[in-house]
């Protein structure tokens, strides 16, 4: 397994897009989160204490955009080999095909986790810098996001896990579809289009049910630090839903990888 991990890490880091995509994940996540924090102001509330904005969730909101880049990175970790035909050599070198997928999953998860930690820390730092200037101060009942606060720490760790789980979901989809454009389209559609379509459902109860089982809304529930009773699904339960999607995609990808000739 060690040799498989070393080989997959070598392949991932030598892809020209890997470094740029990981950097873009960090930059886009921080930039969008900073824009979200800058867009709110207590001046728009009846009183500062009556502002009910979840400032931590706003600061981490860039994960909604950064995750799209994670999808591209994870899909390419599989499909790039199919595009060049090197998957044949990979499977010849590692006959136990589940080891190939497991090694790819471990390497991609590790790389995304590192980028995710940097993105989350940068987003929280940006929020702490911007929010007080908009009136979100401790004196007004809105202390800046701090990892010393339990809910903020949970949101931060959960956001990193969210990015990693989406990467594993995309990796599984790449193994199933074996085409970069097709796999990216399917996963992004699942993350962005399906939740948008769910909002068009007229029955509020069905809307809530769909939000509980779709990967993006369920997974991002972990970012909430206020109004947890109003969430369709709890923070950790929502992340568990996303984990089930990722596990299902990897299981199907592994089964098809074992069943196909290459």
N, C-alpha and C positions, 0 to 999 in steps of 0.2 A: 504493500500500500504506500510505503514511503516513496518508492520510485515513481509510482503513479502520481502522487501529489507533487513531487518535484517536476515531473514532466508537464503536468497541467499548469503549474505556476509559470514555468518557462514559456509555454505557449500563450498564456494570458498576458504576461508582461511584454511579450514581443509583438503583440498585436498593436499596430500603430495607434489605434483609437482608444486603447485602454486608459492610458495616462490622461488623455484629454477628457475622456468621459468622466473619470473619477474626479478630476479637477472641476469639471462643469457641474457635477452633482453638488459639490461643496459651494461653489460660487452662486449657482442659481438658487439653491435652497436658502442660503443666507440673504441674498439680494431680495428675493420675493418675501421672505419673512420680515426683513427690515422695512420693505414697502408696506406690508400689512400693519406693522407696528406704527409707522408714520401716518397711516391713514385714519387712525382713531384719535379722538381728543375729548377730554372731559367737558369742553365747552359745549358739546352737542348734547349733553345730559342735563336733566333738571338740576341736579347738584352732583359734585364729584363723587360723593359716596353712593349715589344712585346709578352710577355707571356699572353695568353688569357685563362688561366685556371680559372674556377670558384671555387675558393678555399673554399668558404662556402659550395658549393655542395659536394666537395670532403670530407670535414670534416664531413658532415652529411651522407655520402654515406653508412655508416654502417647500416642505416635503411633498406636497401635492404635485409640484412641478418637477422637483429633483428626481422623483421616482420614475418619471418617463425615461430619463437618461440611464437609470439603473436597469430598466427593462432592456434597453438597447445593448448595454454591456453584457448582461447575463445571456441574452439570446445569442449574441455573437460568439460567446464562449463555446457554444455547441455548433452553431450553423457555419461558422467560418471554416471548420474542418470539412464539412460536407461540400462547401463551395470550392475548396481547393483539392478535394479528394484525399487529403491526408488522414481522414477518419479510418481508412483501410489500414494504414500503417499503425495507427493508434490501437485499433482492435486486435491487430496481429501481435503487438507488443504486450497487450494486456488482455488475454483471452476472456477473463472473467469480466463481462461487460458492466456488471453492477459496480465494479471497482472504478471503472472509467467515469461513470456518472457521479459516483460518490466523491471521487477526487475533484471533479469539476465543481461540484456543489460546495465542497469545503473551501476551495481556492476562491471561488466567486464570493461566497459568504464572507470570507475573511477580508477580501479587498473592499467589499461594500461596507462592512462593519467599520473599517478604519475611516473611510470617507464619510460614513454616517456620523461617527463620533465628532469628526472635525466640523461637519455641517451643523450639527446640533449645538455644539459649543459656540460656534460662530453666530448662530441665530440667536441664542440666548444672550450672548454678549451684545449683539446689535440691539436686542430688545431692551436690555438694561440701560443702554446708552440713549435710546430714542424715547422710550415711554415716559420717563420723568419730565422731559421737556413738553410733553403733551398733557401734563397734569396727573399722570398715573404715578403718584408718589405715596410713600408710606403714610404721610400726614393726611392724605385724602382717602386712605383705606385701601390703597393699591400698591403694596410693596413690589419692587421690581422682581422679576423671576429669579429665583435662586435655587441652586441644586441642594441647598440645605433644607429646603421645604419639601416634604414628602411627596405631595402631588406633582410638584414640578420635576422632581427626580424621576418619578414614575413616567411622566410624559416624555422626558428626555430619553430615558432608557427604552421606553416603548417605541419612540420614533425611530431609533436605530434598529430595533428589532423589526419594525414595520418595513424598513428599507431592505433588510436582509431577507425577510420572508417573501417580499415581492420579487427579489432577485431569484430566489429558489423557484418560485412559481414560473417566472419567465424562462429559467433554465429548463424546467420540465417541459414547457411549451415548445422550446427550441428543439428538444430531443424528439418530441412528438411530430412536429411539422417539418423540421429539417430545412427550413427556408427562412432567411433573416426577415425579409419584408412580411411574409405571411405570419410568422410567429409574433413579431412586434405588433402588427395590426390586431391580431387576436387578443393579445394581452392588454394593449392600450384600450381596445374596445371594451374589454371586461372591466377595466379599472375606471374609465371615464364615461363611456357611452351608456353602459347598462345602468349606472346610478342615475344618469340624466333621464333615461327612459322611465325609470321607476318613479320619478317625480311627476310623470304624466298620468300615472294611475290615479283614477278618481277617488278610490276608496282609501281613506287615511290609514285604516288598519293594514291593508295590503302594502301600502307604502312603507309602513314601519317594519312589516315582515321582510320585505325585500332589502331594506337597509340593514337588517340584522344578518343577512346571509351573503351580501355582495362584498367583495374583498376590500374596496377602497373605504366606503363609509364605516364598515365594521372595524377594519384595522386602525383607522385614524381616530376611533373613539378613545384610544389610549392617550391621546393628546389632551383630552379635556381635564381641567382642574376645577371647574365650577359647574353647577347645574347637572351633576351626574344623574340625578333622578329623572331628568328629562331626556336622557339618551335612549335611543332604541335598544342599545345593547351596552353592557358595562365595558369599561376599558380593557380589562384582561380577557374577558369573554370575547370581545370583538377581535382581539389579537389572535385568540384561539381559532376563531372562524377563518381568519386569513391563513393561519398555520395549516388548517385542514385543506384549504385550496392548494397551498404549496405542496403538502404531502401527497395529495391526489395527483397533481401534475407530475411530480417526480416519480411516483409509482407507475403512472401510465407511460411516462417517457422511458423508465427503466425496462418495463415489460416489452415495449415496442423495440427498444434497442437490442434486447436479447432475442427477440423473435425475427428481426430482419437479418438479411444477409450482411448489411453494412449500414 
